[in-house]
Amino acid sequence: MTAAQAEPLTEIVEGIRIDRPSVADGAALWRIAGDSGVLDLNSSYSYLLWCRDFADTSAVARDESGEPVGFVTGYVRPERPDTLLVWQVAVDEAHRGLGLAAALLDGLTARVARQHSLTAVETTISPDNTASERLFASYAERHGARVERTVLFEAADFPDGPHQPEVLHRIGPLSP
């Protein structure tokens, strides 16, 4: 990971920069998540709150006009302050294939690691989300970490009807 990937407002590919999200980005993040076709779409209200309350543990990729074209949302687990839980990662269809998701994830974890003693990243991935599987496997490889998989929530745990189990991916230990 380069220093350029870790700093806000740093260009990662021509015309694309990583920054912290703001409340004004909430609607765009909601749209990008909805357009992804694989993420559970939360209420627009939740994306507004996320951009307000978890901006320090989230990141947004902006195009040359400043519009969000990708994001990663996360939080530091209260009972495990050495662990960043990555909630969602999405890139606008027109900007996929440029390595934005990996750059967002690398940049965010580097930023969070400067504020916390980060030793692990966790995320949940539905069994059919192969893009996320590849993203987090490559993240582990780049950081010399291993991936441990366990079922976090069984399908029967969800009260809103048929659902796939959510598999927790714990990546660590991370290299300093």
Disulfide bonds with the S-S distance in Angstrom:
none
